[in-house]
Amino acid sequence: MLNRHLFVLVTLVGCMALQTASGDERQQQLRYLLTQDCGSCHGLTLKGGLGPSLRPEALQGKTDAVLLAAILEGRPGTTMPPWKDLLSAEDARRLVALMRAGAVQ
């Protein structure tokens, strides 16, 4: 339980830093978030793990709206938490664009 609380605390601190950045710095921070935070469940190369693959080929049949909802609202019945309290809709759109572009190798 302590490890989960520590993970949440570290994630919150990182996301608070995201909210104060802009431009290229924000894009780099989102890329880091995608690799480290999303990667902790979806695999560091986003090829899947506890969560499904987030690689471009795995996302082909999913609309941006579906992906945005999964990021912001989470996925009930799974371990995917909602990120809406930590990320803006614009940040979520940028994450979707990074995933679709295969930004993590």
ABEGO torsion letter per residue (X at the ends): XAAAAAAAAAAAAAAAAAAABBEAAAAAAAAAAAAAAAAAAAEAAGAEBABBBABAAAAAABBAAAAAAAAAAEBBGBABBBAAAABBAAAAAAAAAAAAAGABX
